[in-house]
Amino acid sequence: MRTRVAVIYGGMSVEHEVSVISALQAVQNMDQDRYEIIPLYISKEGTWYTGADLLDIDQYKDLKALLQKSMKVQLSRESANRVTVNKDPKPMFGKAYINEIDVAFPIIHGTFGEDGVLQGYLELLGLPYVGCDVLSSSTGMDKVIMKNVYRDSGLPIIDYVWFYSSRWNVNQDALVEKIEQELSYPVIVKPANLGSSVGISKAGDIEELEEAVELASQFANKIVVEKMVENMTEINCSVLGDYEAVEASVCEEVLGSDEILSYEDKYAGGGSSKDGGASKGMEATNRVIPAEIGEEKTKEVQELAKAAFQTLGCSGVSRIDFMIDKDTDKVYINEINTIPGSLSFYLWEPTGKPYKQLTSDLIQLALKRAREREKLMFSIDSNLFSLVS
């Protein structure tokens, strides 16, 4: 019997379309002899759908028509070890049951998918799932918490200042003074909990800083301002595994059109799924693989990537983004992506691990974690109320 894998994608995030690309790309590279794929698409409004048409990326050009052909569903925990997909709403006559799920495969980038929210829901359902757990997901998503953990663990990060946008509104002068004294211009301003370069901009003076904070505040209440490394090489490395054992991929040098790799640089490859354009996801980005940084520097980045992964207690596959200061030759961790675009398959194929093997490894890691958790005690058989007079 094949393992029933529910691929969950879409979501209420600015990275919605990127999630669709990554998910359908992964589905095309799953072993259909071993796994039965159940697509679970979440609309931007938060409604869940399933249906065979959802696996065809060309159908998303007319999303309204696609959803009319698809079925609204909800997940239900029928017993301790049984989670089912059911029609929503439940029909008055006939069966609501559609399918049963053995393991979930979340491929949602950004808010409500990569930040621990979806993982918490799957935990409550008792459903095994691929990738990072609630804590590592939420820590990796929040750039402030992530930087604090890495700094306290002795891992190299860029100097930064952070604040809530509400504080900026009432105490802007003091924050500007703090940024200018501790960082100096130029700086990079980011929302604390988004990826894909959304809401990120450079500031070279106070006027640009004000504009950058205003832009970032549209996407998050928590803002991060970092010292900009002006003469840098951007290097990415992927890590696969869990708390027990990990392996690092080859490194890549990413070539953007500006100092900041834009959303368009990453995902707008142009063209249709037939000619390999946008459907290629992160694979379409201009890059050099392997990165031409020398054996010693490659080893340093790979070891830092593994440390960054395990320090947060990650599982599955992540991509850790680095900056190398060309003036000092120092390596800095920029951020971790716990559900990376295209699952970073293009970094694993050069190591001899094809995409089909990568997806299988991820599913098996999820099932391994589920087996380990079955041995843990989460409740005790007692009734304190019986002791109350």
C-alpha positions, 0 to 999 in steps of 0.5 A: 500500500502506498503512503498517502501524502497530503501536499499542502500549499498556497496559503494566506501569504504574499508568497502564495504564488511561489508556494504553488510553484514549489509544491507542484514542482515537488509533486512532479518529483515524488515517487508515484510508486511509493506515494499517493499524492493528495493535493491540498490547496489553501486559497488566499482567503484561507479556504482548503480545496482538493482535486486533480485539476489543482496539480496542473499549473496552467489551470491557475491562470484562471483561478476562479474557474479552477476553484469552481472545479475543485472541492472544498475540504477540511481535515478531521481527526477521526481517532488517535492515528487516523486523519481524514480529508472530508467535504466541507460543508458535510453533505446531508446525504452521502459520505463526507469522507474523501481520503485518509492521510498518512503524512502531510508535506507542507510547502507554504512559504511565509506567513501562516505556513512557514512560521509554525502556525500550520505546524501547530495545527498539524500537531493538534491533529496528530498528523506526521508532517515534513519539515521543521516543528513549531518552535524551529519554524517560528524561530527561523521565521522571526529574524529578530529571535533567529538573530538573538539565538544565533548571536547567543550561540556564537554564530556570526551575524551582521550587526542590527537594530530592531523595533516595533513599528508603533515605537517608530511612530512615537520615538523616531528621533531616538531610533534614528540616532541609535541606528546612525550610532550603532550601524551608520549608513548604508543599512538594509531595512526588513520586515522581521517575518517575511522572505523572498525580499518582500518589503526589503530596501536599502537606505543611504540616509535618513530620508531613505531610512524613513521610506524603507521603514514605512515600506517594511511596516506595511508587511510586519509590526516588527522591523529589522535594520541591518548594517549593509555589507557593501562589498559582498558575495551572497552564498546559499547552502542547503542542509538536510536532516534532523537533530541527530544527523545532517548533511550539507549541499553544495554552495551557490553564489546568487547573482542579483540585479542589485545589492538586494536579490529582488522578488523578481530576481528569484521567481519571475523567470518568465514563460510558461510551465512548458518552456521552464519559465516561472514554474522553475521557481528558485531554479530560474534565478541567476546563480553559480553552482558550485560557488567559486569561493574555494574549498576552504571557504566552502567548507566553512560555509557548510559547517556554519550551515549545519550549525545554524540548522541544528542550533534551531532544532530544524528538521527536513530541508532548509536553506541558509543564506550567507554573506561574505564580506569581500573586504574582510573575508568574513562569513555572516549568516543572513537568514534561514529558510525552513521551507525554501523555494523549490525545496533547494533541490537544485543544490542537492542534484549536484551532490548526486541526490536527485529531486525524487530522492530528496522528496522521499528522504523528507517524507521518511524523516517525517515518519521517523519523527512520528515514530520517536514521538510515539514513545513520548508521554504527553499526558498522564492518567489522573483526575485531579478533580476527584481530589477536590471536596 
